[in-house]
Each structure stands twice: as structure tokens, then as C-alpha cells.
Amino acid sequence: MNKQITVIVGTQWGDEGKGKITDFFAREMDYVVRFQGGNNAGHTIIVDDKNYKLHLTPSGVINPNVTNIIGNGVVVDPKVLLKEIHGLKQQGINPQLLVSQRAHVIMPYHIAMDECLTGHQGKLAAGSTKRGIAPVFADKAYRHGIRMGDLLEPKIFKEKLEKSYNFNKRIIEKVFELKFDREFETIYHEYLGYGEKLKKNIYDTELELFNAFKFGQKILFEGAQGMSLDPDHGMYPHGTSSNNVAGYSEVGSGVGFNKPKKVVGIMKAYVSRVGTSPFTTELHDETSDFIREKGLEFGTTTGRPRRVGWLDLVQIRQAVRTSGITDITITKLDVLSGLPKIKVCVAYKVNGKITTEMPASLEAMRIAIPVYKTLPGWGEFDTKLKTKVKTGGYSQLPENVRIYIKFIEYHIKCKISIISFGADRNDTITRLSS
């Protein structure tokens, strides 16, 4: 890898394997930075049969020489963060972790508000994780949000909390006619306590990253969710509340880059999602059951079964364009092993017309019909084959896997430089690295 700045983003609806690939890259990095989202994300990393489940901490925490940063673009539930840090320590990991003093704090009334909004949205619901994510971003826009640095300043924290607490309590009780019984003073002291426990972690991370960038240190930016959940470029309103395209890495970290960066888009060999929205290639048959069970497609954050479908290259093509992706990583090739035929969506048919680009229209997405190409399947990625590929590289992959990869590259006009064929960190090879 020859670029100082690397950004990792999801190209689908999240759950593409970003955690594993971030960990894979982190071995060569000085810093790993989460730049958006909150604990609605779920990243799983498997190293030497040890399973690490992360929601807030960057996926570089498994690497002892990496400084991990939760950037200003992330919303933080301090209770969840402390629990996650404790869990990592129990697993023998003592994370080098800094949290931006400018990152906004998820409060109890945000979680209560999320419950209210979930029932309010009807069939336009985004499939919320009910972690308070949308309400805290709303408070940020309303300009009465609370930031991590506020938890270290009792006077300013109380002033801000009075405004935010009263605003949200009135909406919950007057608009949604539900009781919010958490007392102001209880919340105030509870969150001051979180601030006390995290005071060594709360930091001017923006300046830290600026200096790291200035002195040539390698920085990896880790996105959460996937492009189709982006509130501007995804399938609005069936999305998340923070921008997850690569360009937001600068906004969500407070560092402006003046050098070219490597942008790695992570895609699964198929598609999955949790939550509601049109899903053009969704399967409802034995193949969907096969993929879901073999791929363990259940949400890291919610545990909900994920919807699954064939790979959608219209979706990937848009991700490449909106994030300026330079390299693609394909994951979970092993999950499709054993299927005799594999379909790939190359276009949509909307009202009788063929389009190869993602429509902005929600109605168009509801009625879109996938245009498929069918490719031959391949055999199982057993231990013998995995060893052969890890030793010999790309040329040792089954021929039909290489046909599949070349087909994707042709249609998305972007190279696939990393190939993952198992859950473990080591089930990965590099090809055509830029």
C-alpha cells in the first residue's frame, strides 16, 4: 500500500465485512478512525478463532500498535462505549482509544424518541436499531446537542441538558403521548459519571489527526453501514442518519487532505440488508435460506435475520461513483460455494426501459425488475483449497471464481484488489494492489 490515506466504505446496505477488512489493513497503519454512524453499526472480527464484536470502537483495536479514534462525525452512547472497552479488556485487548470532544452524545431521551419515531414512520420506516441515532442527529441540527467534551464541564453540561432534556421530554409526552420518567438530575449525574470514566479518552482528535497527517503517518478511515443507506445518495428515506460515502471522512474527522487517497469499497459476493426498503434482487426461496444460513446473515447489532439476494451491480456502480472508489474488496465468496448457478444483476427494467444506473425515485425502485446474467458456480472453499489460495495467490482460485470476479470488474469499471473467502483475518489475499 503506497498511499498515506485509506478510506474504507460499504458499497451495499452494510454488513459487507468492513470490520474484517479494516483489521486486515490496520496492521500497516498508525491510526484507524471511525468517522460516522454510532452503535447502530456492528463489526465482527475473527482472529485465530477469537471473535470480537464491535459497535463503536474502530476495528483497528485488535492491533496493539494502532491509535484508534472515534471522530467528531460519530454519535456516542458513553454507556455502550464503556461496556465495549470493558469487554475488550476481558478478551486481553487494551485499546489505544481517543474520542473526539466534538462527537455528540446519545442521551436516554434519544432512545425513547427513537421508539416513538419507529411507530410513526409506517411503511417508510428505515428499520431503526432503536439506539437513538436519528434523534441525536436531529438534536445536532437543532443546535441543542450535547458533545463528549461537555461531559467534562458540569456547568455547561447542565445548561445544555436543560434545553435538550425539556425539548425531547415535551415531544415524547405531548406529541406521542408516552411517559418519559427519567429524572433530569438522575441523567445529569449519571452522564457526568461517564465523562469522569472517559476523561482520559476524550481528546482534541482533530488536531491529533492533523499532526499525524502532517508528519506522514498512515491513517485508515473506517465507515459504517453502506452507500445505499446514505441519507443523500442511498434509498431515502430507508437509510441511516449520517453520510457514509468516502467524502464524509474529512468532515467526520476534522482533517482536510491535500493528497490522493486510496478508497476501498467493500462488497459481498451477494447482497443482504436488515430493515425495510425496495430490494430489487431479494430472494424468497431455498437459495435465500442457503445463503442466510451459510453466511450467518443475522444482524450483529440487532440479531435480526437479514434479507438476502443476488449481487446487484447497479448498486455497486453507484457506490464506485459517489465515493470515488479506487479498489474493490469482495468478501464471502465461500458462502456461494456449492451453488450450481449464480445470478448477477447488471441492470434494472423500469416501466419497460432498461437502466444501468440507480434511480433516485423511490417509486422506480419499488417497481424495478432485475436484469440478470447467469454464471457457473464453483466448489467448496475447504481447508485444502484455502491453504492453496493463501500460498499461491489469485491464480489458485477456482476458474469459475475468477470468471465471476472478471465479470464484476468489467461491469463496474473498478478493479477487485482484495479477495476474502472466509471469516478469519487470514482467509484473504491481495491482488493488483495500487
Order of alpha helices (4+ residues) and beta strands (2+ residues): beta-alpha-beta-beta-beta-beta-beta-alpha-beta-beta-alpha-alpha-alpha-alpha-beta-alpha-beta-alpha-beta-beta-alpha-beta-beta-alpha-beta-beta-beta-alpha-beta-alpha-alpha-beta-beta
